């Protein structure tokens, strides 16, 4: 479901906001329609009934003898709308009354009147005084309650389709808004899936016309962002290439000069200088590796790779660093068959992940420490764990260490802060996820990369 932000910063559903705006309009239209229908049918009923009352009264005046009316009941009068007929002589005395419970009261003037009698409202018609009527006058009455009920009944029958259509219209509106929101949601998911290595413009074929300008503007922003990332990668790659040659030359010159320095303070200063050059050379190598990953990461071929073989190759490469620091580096036997440790990914990316994890463990473990590498598989997910015996990482910084050039404050291990960032990018291309946690049994860190 799509959302918008009001000026106050509160999030609200577009569909809900649309219904909240239109529902009062629907209710107002329904109420107005009901009122108009009742007014219309009330007039129609009144006109029709008045004409019937007038015809009945005039027909009785024309008769020479009074008719004998059967006695009426209250139900017949108020529920079924039976007419009450009263006949008066010239002196205003009652000659006949079809409902004696209604007290006769002859109006001096003829015509239609709205009166109140016996605690109820009545519509009455009295024949006028003229020679044609002779000495008789007739009054016909009908229950006002019956007229109102009849008008409401007719109006209800007319307004019922409108009442049914109102919630149906709201439901249709909700469905249409949901369909539009689904298209917007697809655009939002495609926008959220963008990353610096695969920036693609959003399609416009299913975009509602009203938000097409927004998508066009967003695509323009993506284009500028893609160009900016490309410029950044070219700069990093060019800078690393430009720095690699002079740093390599300085390293070779230092190696040639190593034997010319006497023991003592000069040799110590020379060793510090040599260590600084080595760090710079390692930083340049990591920058080149990062730029190559960003340039060809999406195009790297995916092939079946045996995780155990990649781990053995990585350990054979880094065993010299482990021996130099007197660290026990080993690969635990998982007992898994060869086919259970196969991954379909770029072998170069998987090797980059493994190399960075093991190298970090070796660098942060103290001399004489232990680094264990193991492969596990649970619920169909293949995982590689590298456990070291270093100082670990403060819990609040476990996510920060994946940022480029970020190093844990107070660490005495020199590095560039790029290793985990490179490993994370390579893991994502392998459809894997890296996580870090501190060990529970002792000091140290466990780096885990698993399939997702």
C-alpha positions as CSV (number, residue, x, y, z in Angstrom):
1,X,0.0,0.0,0.0
2,X,1.3,3.5,-1.0
3,X,1.7,6.3,1.6
4,X,2.1,10.1,1.6
5,X,3.5,12.4,4.2
6,X,1.4,15.3,5.6
7,X,3.2,18.5,6.5
8,X,3.3,17.4,10.1
9,X,5.3,14.3,9.1
10,X,2.5,11.9,9.8
11,X,2.2,9.0,7.3
12,X,-1.2,8.2,5.9
13,X,-2.6,5.7,3.4
14,X,-3.6,7.3,0.1
15,X,-6.6,4.9,-0.1
16,X,-7.7,5.7,3.4
17,X,-7.3,9.4,2.8
18,X,-9.3,9.1,-0.4
19,X,-12.1,7.3,1.4
20,X,-12.1,9.7,4.3
21,X,-12.6,12.6,1.8
22,X,-15.2,10.9,-0.4
23,X,-17.2,9.1,2.3
24,X,-18.7,12.3,3.7
25,X,-19.6,13.3,0.1
26,X,-21.3,9.9,-0.4
27,X,-23.2,10.3,2.8
28,X,-24.2,13.8,2.0
29,X,-25.4,12.8,-1.5
30,X,-27.3,9.8,0.1
31,X,-28.9,12.0,2.7
32,X,-29.8,14.7,0.1
33,X,-31.2,12.0,-2.2
34,X,-33.3,10.5,0.6
35,X,-34.6,13.9,1.6
36,X,-35.5,14.9,-1.9
37,X,-37.2,11.5,-2.5
38,X,-39.2,11.8,0.6
39,X,-40.3,15.4,-0.3
40,X,-41.2,14.3,-3.8
41,X,-43.2,11.3,-2.8
42,X,-44.9,13.2,0.0
43,X,-46.2,15.7,-2.5
44,X,-47.2,13.0,-4.9
45,X,-49.1,11.1,-2.2
46,X,-50.7,14.3,-0.9
47,X,-51.8,15.3,-4.4
48,X,-53.2,11.9,-5.2
49,X,-54.9,11.4,-1.9
50,X,-56.4,14.9,-2.0
51,X,-57.9,14.3,-5.3
52,X,-59.4,11.0,-4.1
53,X,-60.9,12.7,-1.0
54,X,-62.4,15.5,-3.1
55,X,-64.0,13.0,-5.6
56,X,-65.4,10.9,-2.7
57,X,-66.9,14.0,-1.0
58,X,-68.4,15.4,-4.1
59,X,-69.9,12.1,-5.1
60,X,-71.6,11.8,-1.7
61,X,-73.0,15.3,-2.0
62,X,-74.5,14.3,-5.3
63,X,-76.4,11.4,-3.8
64,X,-79.9,12.0,-2.6
65,X,-79.8,9.7,0.4
66,X,-77.1,9.2,3.0
67,X,-75.0,6.0,2.6
68,X,-74.7,3.6,5.5
69,X,-71.0,3.3,6.3
70,X,-69.6,0.2,8.0
71,X,-67.9,1.0,11.3
72,X,-64.1,1.5,10.9
73,X,-61.3,0.4,13.3
74,X,-58.3,2.4,14.3
75,X,-56.0,0.0,12.4
76,X,-58.0,0.5,9.2
77,X,-57.7,4.2,9.5
78,X,-54.1,4.7,10.7
79,X,-52.4,1.6,9.1
80,X,-54.4,1.1,5.9
81,X,-55.5,4.7,5.2
82,X,-59.2,4.2,5.2
83,X,-61.2,7.5,4.8
84,X,-63.4,8.8,7.6
85,X,-66.6,10.2,6.2
86,X,-68.8,12.6,8.2
87,X,-72.1,14.0,6.8
88,X,-73.6,17.2,8.3
89,X,-77.0,18.8,7.8
90,X,-77.6,22.5,7.2
91,X,-77.4,23.2,11.0
92,X,-74.0,21.4,11.4
93,X,-75.5,18.4,13.1
94,X,-74.0,15.0,12.3
95,X,-76.1,12.8,10.1
96,X,-73.6,10.0,9.7
97,X,-70.0,9.3,10.9
98,X,-68.0,6.3,9.7
99,X,-65.8,6.5,12.8
100,X,-67.6,7.8,15.9
101,X,-64.4,7.9,17.9
102,X,-63.4,11.0,15.9
103,X,-65.4,13.9,17.2
104,X,-67.1,15.8,14.4
105,X,-66.1,19.5,14.1
106,X,-67.3,21.1,10.9
107,X,-65.1,23.9,9.4
108,X,-67.1,26.9,8.4
109,X,-65.1,27.2,5.1
110,X,-64.9,24.4,2.6
111,X,-61.7,22.9,1.0
112,X,-58.7,21.2,2.4
113,X,-57.4,21.7,6.0
114,X,-54.7,20.1,8.2
115,X,-56.2,19.6,11.6
116,X,-55.3,17.9,14.9
117,X,-57.9,15.7,16.6
118,X,-57.9,12.8,19.0
119,X,-54.1,13.4,19.5
120,X,-53.3,12.9,15.9
121,X,-52.9,14.9,12.7
122,X,-55.5,14.6,9.9
123,X,-55.9,15.8,6.4
124,X,-59.6,16.8,5.8
125,X,-61.7,18.0,2.9
126,X,-65.1,19.7,3.4
127,X,-67.5,20.4,0.6
128,X,-68.2,24.1,0.2
129,X,-71.6,25.6,0.9
130,X,-73.5,26.0,-2.4
131,X,-76.9,25.4,-3.9
132,X,-75.8,22.2,-5.6
133,X,-75.1,20.6,-2.3
134,X,-78.4,21.5,-0.8
135,X,-78.7,21.1,2.9
136,X,-75.9,18.6,3.3
137,X,-72.2,19.0,3.7
138,X,-69.6,16.2,3.6
139,X,-66.2,16.0,5.3
140,X,-63.7,13.4,4.4
141,X,-60.6,12.8,6.6
142,X,-57.5,10.7,6.3
143,X,-54.8,9.9,8.8
144,X,-51.7,12.2,8.5
145,X,-49.6,9.3,10.0
146,X,-50.7,7.0,7.2
147,X,-49.7,9.6,4.6
148,X,-46.3,10.1,6.1
149,X,-45.7,6.4,6.4
150,X,-46.8,5.9,2.8
151,X,-44.5,8.7,1.5
152,X,-41.6,7.3,3.5
153,X,-42.3,3.8,2.2
154,X,-42.3,5.0,-1.4
155,X,-39.2,7.1,-0.9
156,X,-37.4,4.2,0.8
157,X,-38.2,2.0,-2.2
158,X,-36.8,4.7,-4.5
159,X,-33.7,5.4,-2.4
160,X,-32.8,1.7,-1.6
161,X,-30.8,1.3,-4.9
162,X,-28.8,4.5,-4.0
163,X,-28.2,3.1,-0.4
164,X,-26.9,-0.1,-1.9
165,X,-24.8,1.7,-4.5
166,X,-23.0,3.9,-1.9
167,X,-21.0,1.1,-0.2
168,X,-20.6,-0.6,-3.5
169,X,-19.2,2.6,-5.0
170,X,-16.8,2.9,-2.0
171,X,-15.7,-0.7,-2.5
172,X,-15.1,-0.2,-6.2
173,X,-13.2,3.0,-5.4
174,X,-11.1,1.1,-2.9
175,X,-10.3,-1.6,-5.5
176,X,-9.4,1.0,-8.1
177,X,-7.2,2.8,-5.6
178,X,-5.6,-0.6,-4.7
179,X,-4.9,-1.3,-8.3
180,X,-3.3,2.1,-8.8
181,X,-1.3,1.6,-5.5
182,X,-0.1,-1.8,-6.7
183,X,1.5,-0.1,-9.7
184,X,3.0,2.5,-7.5
185,X,4.2,-0.2,-5.1
186,X,5.9,-2.0,-8.0
187,X,7.7,1.2,-8.8
188,X,8.7,1.7,-5.2
189,X,10.1,-1.9,-5.0
190,X,12.1,-1.3,-8.1
191,X,13.4,1.9,-6.8
192,X,14.3,0.3,-3.4
193,X,16.2,-2.5,-5.3
194,X,18.6,0.0,-6.9
195,X,22.2,-0.1,-5.7
196,X,25.4,1.5,-6.9
197,X,26.4,-1.5,-9.0
198,X,23.1,-1.9,-10.9
199,X,21.3,1.4,-11.3
200,X,18.5,1.1,-13.9
201,X,15.8,3.5,-14.9
202,X,12.3,2.7,-13.7
203,X,9.8,1.6,-16.5
204,X,6.9,4.0,-17.4
205,X,4.6,1.5,-19.1
206,X,2.4,0.8,-16.0
207,X,2.8,4.1,-14.2
208,X,-0.3,6.3,-13.7
209,X,-0.2,9.4,-15.7
210,X,-0.4,11.6,-12.6
211,X,2.9,10.3,-11.1
212,X,4.7,9.9,-14.4
213,X,6.5,13.2,-14.0
214,X,7.7,12.1,-10.6
215,X,9.1,8.8,-12.1
216,X,10.7,10.8,-15.0
217,X,12.4,13.1,-12.5
218,X,13.5,10.1,-10.4
219,X,15.0,8.5,-13.5
220,X,16.8,11.7,-14.3
221,X,18.2,11.6,-10.7
222,X,19.2,7.9,-11.2
223,X,21.1,8.8,-14.4
224,X,23.0,11.6,-12.6
225,X,23.7,9.2,-9.7
226,X,24.9,6.5,-12.0
227,X,27.3,9.0,-13.7
228,X,28.5,10.1,-10.3
229,X,29.2,6.6,-9.2
230,X,31.0,5.9,-12.5
231,X,33.1,9.0,-12.0
232,X,33.9,8.0,-8.4
233,X,35.0,4.5,-9.5
234,X,37.2,5.9,-12.3
235,X,38.8,8.3,-9.9
236,X,39.5,5.5,-7.3
237,X,40.8,3.2,-10.0
238,X,43.0,5.9,-11.7
239,X,44.3,7.1,-8.3
240,X,45.1,3.5,-7.2
241,X,46.9,2.8,-10.5
242,X,48.9,6.1,-10.3
243,X,49.9,5.4,-6.7
244,X,50.8,1.7,-7.2
245,X,53.9,2.3,-9.3
246,X,55.7,4.9,-7.1
247,X,54.8,2.9,-3.9
248,X,56.1,-0.3,-5.5
249,X,59.3,1.6,-6.4
250,X,59.7,3.0,-2.9
251,X,59.2,-0.5,-1.5
252,X,61.9,-2.0,-3.7
253,X,64.3,0.8,-2.8
254,X,63.6,0.2,0.9
255,X,64.3,-3.5,0.4
256,X,67.6,-2.7,-1.2
257,X,68.5,-0.3,1.6
258,X,67.6,-2.7,4.4
259,X,71.1,-4.1,4.8
260,X,72.7,-0.7,4.9
261,X,71.1,0.3,8.3
262,X,73.0,-0.5,11.4
263,X,71.3,-2.1,14.4
264,X,69.6,0.0,17.0
265,X,67.5,3.2,16.6
266,X,68.2,3.7,12.8
267,X,67.0,0.1,12.1
268,X,63.9,0.6,14.2
269,X,63.0,3.8,12.3
270,X,63.7,2.0,9.0
271,X,61.3,-0.8,10.1
272,X,58.6,1.7,10.9
273,X,59.1,3.4,7.5
274,X,58.9,0.0,5.8
275,X,55.7,-0.9,7.7
276,X,54.1,2.4,6.6
277,X,54.9,1.7,3.0
278,X,53.5,-1.8,3.2
279,X,50.3,-0.4,4.7
280,X,50.0,2.1,1.8
281,X,50.7,-0.7,-0.7
282,X,48.0,-2.9,0.9
283,X,45.5,0.1,0.8
284,X,46.3,0.6,-2.9
285,X,45.8,-3.2,-3.6
286,X,42.4,-3.1,-1.8
287,X,41.3,0.0,-3.7
288,X,42.1,-1.7,-7.0
289,X,40.3,-4.8,-5.9
290,X,37.3,-2.8,-4.9
291,X,37.2,-0.9,-8.2
292,X,37.5,-4.2,-10.1
293,X,34.6,-5.7,-8.1
294,X,32.4,-2.6,-8.8
295,X,33.3,-2.6,-12.5
296,X,32.7,-6.3,-13.3
297,X,30.8,-7.6,-10.3
298,X,27.5,-8.0,-12.1
299,X,29.2,-9.6,-15.1
300,X,31.2,-12.2,-13.2
301,X,30.3,-15.7,-14.4
302,X,28.5,-17.9,-11.9
303,X,29.7,-21.5,-11.8
304,X,29.4,-24.4,-9.3
305,X,32.1,-23.8,-6.7
306,X,33.2,-26.2,-3.9
307,X,33.4,-24.2,-0.7
308,X,35.9,-26.6,0.9
309,X,38.3,-26.2,-2.0
310,X,38.1,-22.4,-1.9
311,X,38.8,-22.4,1.9
312,X,41.8,-24.7,1.4
313,X,43.2,-22.4,-1.3
314,X,42.7,-19.3,0.9
315,X,44.3,-21.0,4.0
316,X,47.3,-22.1,1.9
317,X,47.7,-18.5,0.8
318,X,47.4,-17.0,4.3
319,X,49.3,-19.7,6.2
320,X,52.5,-17.6,5.9
321,X,50.8,-14.7,7.8
322,X,49.6,-17.2,10.4
323,X,53.1,-18.6,10.9
324,X,54.5,-15.2,11.1
325,X,52.2,-14.4,14.0
326,X,52.4,-17.9,15.5
327,X,48.6,-18.3,15.1
328,X,47.0,-21.8,14.9
329,X,45.0,-21.6,11.7
330,X,42.9,-24.6,10.8
331,X,39.9,-25.8,8.9
332,X,37.5,-28.0,10.8
333,X,36.2,-31.1,9.1
334,X,32.4,-30.6,8.5
335,X,31.6,-34.2,7.6
336,X,29.4,-32.9,4.8
337,X,29.6,-34.6,1.4
338,X,31.1,-32.7,-1.5
339,X,27.8,-32.1,-3.2
340,X,26.4,-30.5,0.0
341,X,29.1,-27.8,0.0
342,X,28.6,-26.6,-3.6
343,X,27.6,-23.0,-4.4
344,X,26.7,-21.4,-7.7
345,X,28.5,-18.1,-7.7
346,X,31.6,-16.3,-8.9
347,X,34.6,-18.2,-7.6
348,X,36.5,-14.9,-7.4
349,X,33.8,-13.2,-5.3
350,X,33.7,-16.2,-2.9
351,X,37.5,-16.2,-2.6
352,X,37.4,-12.5,-1.9
353,X,34.9,-13.0,0.9
354,X,36.9,-15.9,2.5
355,X,40.3,-14.1,2.1
356,X,39.0,-11.0,3.9
357,X,37.3,-12.9,6.7
358,X,40.4,-15.1,7.4
359,X,42.9,-12.2,7.0
360,X,41.0,-10.0,9.4
361,X,40.8,-12.9,12.0
362,X,44.6,-13.3,11.7
363,X,45.4,-9.6,12.0
364,X,43.2,-9.1,15.0
365,X,44.1,-12.3,16.9
366,X,47.1,-11.9,19.3
367,X,50.3,-13.8,18.7
368,X,49.8,-17.4,19.7
369,X,46.1,-17.2,19.1
370,X,43.8,-19.5,17.3
371,X,41.6,-19.0,14.2
372,X,39.1,-21.8,13.4
373,X,37.3,-22.0,10.1
374,X,34.3,-24.3,9.7
375,X,31.5,-25.0,7.2
376,X,28.0,-25.8,8.4
377,X,24.7,-26.5,6.7
378,X,21.3,-26.1,8.4
379,X,17.8,-25.9,6.9
380,X,19.3,-25.8,3.5
381,X,21.5,-22.8,4.2
382,X,25.3,-23.2,3.7
383,X,27.4,-21.1,6.1
384,X,31.1,-20.4,6.6
385,X,32.3,-19.3,10.1
386,X,35.6,-17.9,11.0
387,X,36.2,-17.6,14.8
388,X,39.2,-15.8,16.2
389,X,40.6,-15.1,19.7
390,X,41.0,-11.3,19.3
391,X,39.5,-8.5,21.4
392,X,36.1,-8.6,19.6
393,X,34.1,-5.6,18.7
394,X,31.8,-3.4,20.9
395,X,28.2,-4.6,20.2
396,X,27.1,-1.1,19.1
397,X,29.8,-1.0,16.4
398,X,29.2,-4.5,14.8
399,X,27.3,-2.9,11.9
400,X,29.5,0.2,11.5
401,X,32.6,-1.9,10.7
402,X,31.1,-2.7,7.2
403,X,31.3,1.0,6.3
404,X,34.2,1.9,4.0
405,X,37.3,3.3,5.8
406,X,35.8,2.8,9.2
407,X,38.0,1.4,11.9
408,X,37.2,0.5,15.5
409,X,38.4,3.3,17.8
410,X,41.3,2.3,20.0
411,X,42.4,-0.7,17.8
412,X,46.1,-1.2,17.7
413,X,45.9,-3.1,14.4
414,X,46.6,-0.9,11.4
415,X,44.4,-1.3,8.4
416,X,42.5,0.6,5.7
417,X,39.0,-0.2,6.8
418,X,38.1,-1.6,3.4
419,X,38.3,-5.3,3.9
420,X,34.8,-6.0,5.3
421,X,33.2,-3.6,2.9
422,X,34.8,-5.5,0.0
423,X,33.8,-8.8,1.5
424,X,30.2,-7.6,2.0
425,X,29.9,-6.5,-1.6
426,X,31.3,-9.8,-2.9
427,X,29.0,-11.7,-0.6
428,X,25.9,-9.9,-1.9
429,X,26.8,-10.9,-5.4
430,X,27.1,-14.5,-4.2
431,X,23.6,-14.2,-2.7
432,X,25.1,-14.4,0.8
433,X,25.0,-12.3,3.9
434,X,27.8,-11.5,6.3
435,X,27.1,-11.1,10.1
436,X,29.4,-10.6,13.0
437,X,29.0,-11.5,16.7
438,X,31.2,-11.7,19.7
439,X,32.1,-15.1,21.1
440,X,30.3,-16.3,24.2
441,X,32.9,-18.7,25.5
442,X,35.9,-16.2,25.5
443,X,37.1,-13.0,23.9
444,X,37.0,-13.0,20.1
445,X,34.8,-12.5,17.1
446,X,32.8,-14.9,14.9
447,X,32.4,-13.8,11.3
448,X,29.6,-15.8,9.5
449,X,28.7,-15.7,5.9
450,X,25.6,-17.7,4.8
451,X,23.4,-18.2,1.8
452,X,20.1,-16.3,1.8
